[in-house]
Amino acid sequence: MIKGLYEAHLPVRNMQNTLHFYQKLGLEVAHECEKVSFVWIEKGKSWLGLWEADQVNIP
């Protein structure tokens, strides 16, 4: 049985817009650079990795 998730990753088209979106939802930025950033889902327990890419379509 899955009891939690520590880390997940998503490709994004525009890092600044994406970070702004997640900050408006109340998530705190844990790490930020030009093409890769992480936001805490639950601080110290789980986070979301965001990777800026040209191709963001996920099948």
N, CA, C and O atoms as a GROMACS GRO file, in nm:
protein
  236
    1MET      N    1   0.084  -0.118   0.000
    1MET     CA    2   0.000   0.000   0.000
    1MET      C    3   0.089   0.125   0.000
    1MET      O    4   0.184   0.134   0.078
    2ILE      N    5   0.058   0.219  -0.086
    2ILE     CA    6   0.131   0.345  -0.091
    2ILE      C    7   0.077   0.436   0.020
    2ILE      O    8  -0.044   0.458   0.030
    3LYS      N    9   0.168   0.487   0.103
    3LYS     CA   10   0.128   0.574   0.214
    3LYS      C   11   0.169   0.718   0.193
    3LYS      O   12   0.133   0.806   0.271
    4GLY      N   13   0.246   0.744   0.087
    4GLY     CA   14   0.289   0.880   0.061
    4GLY      C   15   0.373   0.886  -0.065
    4GLY      O   16   0.404   0.783  -0.126
    5LEU      N   17   0.410   1.004  -0.101
    5LEU     CA   18   0.493   1.027  -0.218
    5LEU      C   19   0.593   1.136  -0.182
    5LEU      O   20   0.554   1.246  -0.143
    6TYR      N   21   0.722   1.105  -0.195
    6TYR     CA   22   0.823   1.204  -0.160
    6TYR      C   23   0.845   1.304  -0.273
    6TYR      O   24   0.862   1.423  -0.248
    7GLU      N   25   0.846   1.256  -0.397
    7GLU     CA   26   0.889   1.342  -0.506
    7GLU      C   27   0.818   1.305  -0.635
    7GLU      O   28   0.798   1.187  -0.666
    8ALA      N   29   0.780   1.407  -0.711
    8ALA     CA   30   0.723   1.389  -0.844
    8ALA      C   31   0.782   1.498  -0.933
    8ALA      O   32   0.830   1.600  -0.883
    9HIS      N   33   0.780   1.477  -1.064
    9HIS     CA   34   0.839   1.572  -1.158
    9HIS      C   35   0.742   1.601  -1.272
    9HIS      O   36   0.669   1.514  -1.318
   10LEU      N   37   0.744   1.727  -1.316
   10LEU     CA   38   0.661   1.768  -1.429
   10LEU      C   39   0.743   1.853  -1.526
   10LEU      O   40   0.822   1.936  -1.483
   11PRO      N   41   0.724   1.831  -1.656
   11PRO     CA   42   0.783   1.924  -1.753
   11PRO      C   43   0.693   2.047  -1.762
   11PRO      O   44   0.570   2.036  -1.758
   12VAL      N   45   0.753   2.164  -1.773
   12VAL     CA   46   0.676   2.289  -1.784
   12VAL      C   47   0.729   2.371  -1.901
   12VAL      O   48   0.846   2.359  -1.939
   13ARG      N   49   0.644   2.454  -1.956
   13ARG     CA   50   0.682   2.537  -2.070
   13ARG      C   51   0.751   2.667  -2.026
   13ARG      O   52   0.843   2.714  -2.093
   14ASN      N   53   0.705   2.725  -1.915
   14ASN     CA   54   0.758   2.854  -1.870
   14ASN      C   55   0.777   2.848  -1.718
   14ASN      O   56   0.680   2.846  -1.642
   15MET      N   57   0.903   2.846  -1.673
   15MET     CA   58   0.932   2.827  -1.531
   15MET      C   59   0.876   2.940  -1.446
   15MET      O   60   0.815   2.912  -1.342
   16GLN      N   61   0.892   3.063  -1.484
   16GLN     CA   62   0.846   3.174  -1.401
   16GLN      C   63   0.694   3.173  -1.384
   16GLN      O   64   0.644   3.195  -1.274
   17ASN      N   65   0.621   3.148  -1.492
   17ASN     CA   66   0.475   3.139  -1.481
   17ASN      C   67   0.432   3.023  -1.393
   17ASN      O   68   0.338   3.035  -1.314
   18THR      N   69   0.501   2.911  -1.407
   18THR     CA   70   0.468   2.792  -1.328
   18THR      C   71   0.495   2.816  -1.180
   18THR      O   72   0.412   2.781  -1.096
   19LEU      N   73   0.610   2.873  -1.147
   19LEU     CA   74   0.640   2.902  -1.006
   19LEU      C   75   0.537   2.998  -0.948
   19LEU      O   76   0.493   2.981  -0.834
   20HIS      N   77   0.501   3.099  -1.024
   20HIS     CA   78   0.400   3.195  -0.978
   20HIS      C   79   0.268   3.123  -0.948
   20HIS      O   80   0.204   3.150  -0.846
   21PHE      N   81   0.228   3.032  -1.036
   21PHE     CA   82   0.104   2.955  -1.016
   21PHE      C   83   0.109   2.876  -0.885
   21PHE      O   84   0.015   2.882  -0.806
   22TYR      N   85   0.217   2.801  -0.862
   22TYR     CA   86   0.225   2.719  -0.742
   22TYR      C   87   0.240   2.804  -0.616
   22TYR      O   88   0.191   2.765  -0.509
   23GLN      N   89   0.305   2.918  -0.625
   23GLN     CA   90   0.314   3.007  -0.509
   23GLN      C   91   0.177   3.064  -0.474
   23GLN      O   92   0.146   3.080  -0.357
   24LYS      N   93   0.095   3.093  -0.575
   24LYS     CA   94  -0.042   3.140  -0.548
   24LYS      C   95  -0.124   3.034  -0.478
   24LYS      O   96  -0.219   3.066  -0.405
   25LEU      N   97  -0.089   2.906  -0.499
   25LEU     CA   98  -0.158   2.797  -0.430
   25LEU      C   99  -0.105   2.776  -0.289
   25LEU      O  100  -0.157   2.694  -0.213
   26GLY      N  101   0.000   2.852  -0.252
   26GLY     CA  102   0.055   2.844  -0.117
   26GLY      C  103   0.177   2.756  -0.103
   26GLY      O  104   0.225   2.735   0.008
   27LEU      N  105   0.229   2.703  -0.214
   27LEU     CA  106   0.348   2.619  -0.207
   27LEU      C  107   0.473   2.707  -0.202
   27LEU      O  108   0.481   2.810  -0.269
   28GLU      N  109   0.570   2.665  -0.122
   28GLU     CA  110   0.695   2.740  -0.103
   28GLU      C  111   0.802   2.685  -0.196
   28GLU      O  112   0.816   2.564  -0.213
   29VAL      N  113   0.878   2.774  -0.257
   29VAL     CA  114   0.988   2.734  -0.344
   29VAL      C  115   1.102   2.680  -0.257
   29VAL      O  116   1.148   2.748  -0.166
   30ALA      N  117   1.147   2.558  -0.287
   30ALA     CA  118   1.257   2.496  -0.214
   30ALA      C  119   1.390   2.521  -0.285
   30ALA      O  120   1.494   2.536  -0.221
   31HIS      N  121   1.386   2.526  -0.417
   31HIS     CA  122   1.506   2.546  -0.498
   31HIS      C  123   1.462   2.604  -0.631
   31HIS      O  124   1.362   2.561  -0.689
   32GLU      N  125   1.536   2.702  -0.680
   32GLU     CA  126   1.500   2.766  -0.806
   32GLU      C  127   1.624   2.794  -0.889
   32GLU      O  128   1.719   2.856  -0.841
   33CYS      N  129   1.622   2.749  -1.012
   33CYS     CA  130   1.722   2.792  -1.111
   33CYS      C  131   1.650   2.812  -1.244
   33CYS      O  132   1.527   2.804  -1.252
   34GLU      N  133   1.727   2.837  -1.346
   34GLU     CA  134   1.668   2.874  -1.474
   34GLU      C  135   1.577   2.766  -1.532
   34GLU      O  136   1.466   2.795  -1.576
   35LYS      N  137   1.624   2.642  -1.534
   35LYS     CA  138   1.550   2.534  -1.601
   35LYS      C  139   1.493   2.428  -1.507
   35LYS      O  140   1.413   2.345  -1.551
   36VAL      N  141   1.533   2.428  -1.380
   36VAL     CA  142   1.487   2.327  -1.284
   36VAL      C  143   1.455   2.395  -1.152
   36VAL      O  144   1.536   2.471  -1.098
   37SER      N  145   1.337   2.367  -1.100
   37SER     CA  146   1.298   2.422  -0.970
   37SER      C  147   1.219   2.317  -0.894
   37SER      O  148   1.165   2.223  -0.952
   38PHE      N  149   1.213   2.335  -0.761
   38PHE     CA  150   1.137   2.245  -0.675
   38PHE      C  151   1.050   2.329  -0.583
   38PHE      O  152   1.094   2.432  -0.531
   39VAL      N  153   0.927   2.284  -0.562
   39VAL     CA  154   0.837   2.348  -0.465
   39VAL      C  155   0.794   2.242  -0.365
   39VAL      O  156   0.770   2.126  -0.400
   40TRP      N  157   0.784   2.284  -0.240
   40TRP     CA  158   0.740   2.192  -0.134
   40TRP      C  159   0.590   2.169  -0.147
   40TRP      O  160   0.512   2.264  -0.154
   41ILE      N  161   0.550   2.044  -0.149
   41ILE     CA  162   0.409   2.009  -0.135
   41ILE      C  163   0.377   2.009   0.014
   41ILE      O  164   0.278   2.068   0.058
   42GLU      N  165   0.462   1.940   0.091
   42GLU     CA  166   0.458   1.942   0.237
   42GLU      C  167   0.603   1.959   0.282
   42GLU      O  168   0.684   1.868   0.268
   43LYS      N  169   0.635   2.077   0.336
   43LYS     CA  170   0.774   2.112   0.365
   43LYS      C  171   0.847   2.003   0.445
   43LYS      O  172   0.802   1.959   0.550
   44GLY      N  173   0.961   1.963   0.390
   44GLY     CA  174   1.043   1.862   0.453
   44GLY      C  175   0.997   1.718   0.429
   44GLY      O  176   1.065   1.624   0.468
   45LYS      N  177   0.882   1.703   0.363
   45LYS     CA  178   0.827   1.568   0.343
   45LYS      C  179   0.807   1.532   0.197
   45LYS      O  180   0.831   1.417   0.159
   46SER      N  181   0.762   1.625   0.114
   46SER     CA  182   0.740   1.593  -0.028
   46SER      C  183   0.749   1.720  -0.112
   46SER      O  184   0.711   1.829  -0.068
   47TRP      N  185   0.801   1.703  -0.232
   47TRP     CA  186   0.813   1.818  -0.321
   47TRP      C  187   0.786   1.781  -0.464
   47TRP      O  188   0.780   1.664  -0.500
   48LEU      N  189   0.769   1.884  -0.545
   48LEU     CA  190   0.739   1.870  -0.687
   48LEU      C  191   0.854   1.931  -0.765
   48LEU      O  192   0.887   2.048  -0.748
   49GLY      N  193   0.915   1.851  -0.851
   49GLY     CA  194   1.022   1.900  -0.938
   49GLY      C  195   0.964   1.952  -1.067
   49GLY      O  196   0.881   1.885  -1.129
   50LEU      N  197   1.006   2.068  -1.108
   50LEU     CA  198   0.958   2.132  -1.231
   50LEU      C  199   1.077   2.148  -1.326
   50LEU      O  200   1.179   2.206  -1.289
   51TRP      N  201   1.063   2.099  -1.447
   51TRP     CA  202   1.171   2.099  -1.546
   51TRP      C  203   1.124   2.172  -1.670
   51TRP      O  204   1.034   2.124  -1.740
   52GLU      N  205   1.184   2.286  -1.700
   52GLU     CA  206   1.145   2.361  -1.819
   52GLU      C  207   1.196   2.290  -1.943
   52GLU      O  208   1.314   2.254  -1.952
   53ALA      N  209   1.106   2.269  -2.039
   53ALA     CA  210   1.140   2.196  -2.160
   53ALA      C  211   1.058   2.248  -2.278
   53ALA      O  212   0.951   2.306  -2.260
   54ASP      N  213   1.110   2.228  -2.396
   54ASP     CA  214   1.036   2.266  -2.517
   54ASP      C  215   0.918   2.173  -2.540
   54ASP      O  216   0.812   2.217  -2.587
   55GLN      N  217   0.934   2.046  -2.508
   55GLN     CA  218   0.832   1.944  -2.528
   55GLN      C  219   0.768   1.912  -2.395
   55GLN      O  220   0.833   1.854  -2.308
   56VAL      N  221   0.641   1.947  -2.376
   56VAL     CA  222   0.576   1.922  -2.248
   56VAL      C  223   0.452   1.833  -2.260
   56VAL      O  224   0.382   1.810  -2.160
   57ASN      N  225   0.424   1.782  -2.377
   57ASN     CA  226   0.310   1.693  -2.394
   57ASN      C  227   0.339   1.558  -2.334
   57ASN      O  228   0.438   1.494  -2.369
   58ILE      N  229   0.254   1.514  -2.243
   58ILE     CA  230   0.271   1.385  -2.178
   58ILE      C  231   0.160   1.294  -2.228
   58ILE      O  232   0.042   1.327  -2.216
   59PRO      N  233   0.197   1.177  -2.283
   59PRO     CA  234   0.092   1.086  -2.334
   59PRO      C  235   0.004   1.032  -2.223
   59PRO      O  236  -0.088   0.954  -2.249
   0.00000   0.00000   0.00000
